[in-house]
Amino acid sequence: MAGHLRVLGIDPGLTRCGVGIVDVASNRSASLVYVGVVRSAADAPIERRLATIAAGIRTAIAEHRPDVVAVERVFSQQNRSTVMGTAQASGIALLIAAESDLPAATHTPTEVKAAVTGYGGADKLQVQTMVARILRLDTLPQPADAADALALALCHAWRSGPRATTANGALTPAQRAWADAERLTRR
């Protein structure tokens, strides 16, 4: 898809880390590039679990060359151990983005749900359904972590567009093409 922004969305988690990559054109149409889940064993030491997640994210970046990374922002949860693991996985994702010289942004779950479904209180099935509809998929992306990663990527592209820059402040070639396409469509 020429003149697109390729966004890697990451739904951080220690057991299941959703990874979704979409190409989004300046007219907001989107297509699926990749979706998957990086899994780590719940009984593995924390450092091994984080290394597994890091390796999965690095592989997705190397194979699909995104222009930007969007990560779900950690929010307070009742279960302290869950939020700690999510925060650790989120930190790994943001670190890898920086190491890869990719701009990164975080978005809250409410922000992502509102961008994709129009309602910040949408449930998992509503998000999966809308992601499938937007990307013209025959089936709902499974598991929900994968759908959430795709929703993050879509949210970021739609809300940020070409404004997200590389770590040194410059637009990537894809972002420049996106901005040029937007200027042409406004004429």
Buried (B, 14 or more C-beta within 10 A) or exposed (E): BEBBBBBBBBBBBBBBBBBBBBBBBBEEEBEBBBBBBBBBEEEEEEEEBBBBBBEBBBEBBEEBBBBBBBBBBBEEEEEEEEBBBBBBBBBBBBEBBEEBEBBBBBBBBBBBBBBBBEEEEBEBEBBBBBBBEBBEBEEBBEBBBBBBBBBBBBBBBBBBBBEBBBEEEEBBEBBEBBBEBBEEEEE
